[in-house]
């Protein structure tokens, strides 16, 4: 059974930092790109960062460029999202996702990601 398990969410003050982790298990993710999506109440679930299997290619939404960094450790089947200079508008549930077609057939659409985690809440207080 494929599992993506996020961790590292929590409550932080504006300007602070958090590091999210997503551990994958249940199958080999060789060749899979990984992405971080987020969904705030009443809003769509949007991609904010993604990284290809080799880590050569990355994507960042404009809203997080320069503040968030995505990375991965393929030996540990884990992807990370370092979030700095957090703002109240970053408050959302953060989901990690794995997709073999991501970066090959687009990167931002949810349809190129096959596996999803359950999400972790990030709350940024002002």
Rosetta blueprint (number, residue, H / E / L):
1 X L
2 X L
3 X E
4 X E
5 X E
6 X E
7 X E
8 X L
9 X L
10 X E
11 X E
12 X E
13 X E
14 X L
15 X L
16 X L
17 X L
18 X E
19 X E
20 X E
21 X E
22 X E
23 X E
24 X E
25 X E
26 X L
27 X L
28 X L
29 X L
30 X L
31 X L
32 X L
33 X E
34 X E
35 X E
36 X E
37 X E
38 X E
39 X E
40 X L
41 X L
42 X L
43 X L
44 X L
45 X E
46 X E
47 X E
48 X E
49 X E
50 X E
51 X E
52 X L
53 X L
54 X L
55 X L
56 X L
57 X L
58 X E
59 X E
60 X E
61 X L
62 X L
63 X L
64 X L
65 X L
66 X L
67 X L
68 X E
69 X E
70 X E
71 X E
72 X E
73 X E
74 X H
75 X H
76 X H
77 X L
78 X E
79 X E
80 X E
81 X E
82 X E
83 X E
84 X L
85 X L
86 X L
87 X L
88 X H
89 X H
90 X H
91 X L
92 X E
93 X E
94 X E
95 X E
96 X E
97 X E
98 X E
99 X E
100 X L
101 X L
102 X L
103 X L
104 X L
105 X L
106 X L
107 X L
108 X L
109 X L
110 X H
111 X H
112 X H
113 X L
114 X L
115 X E
116 X E
117 X L
118 X L
119 X L
120 X E
121 X E
122 X E
123 X E
124 X E
125 X E
126 X L
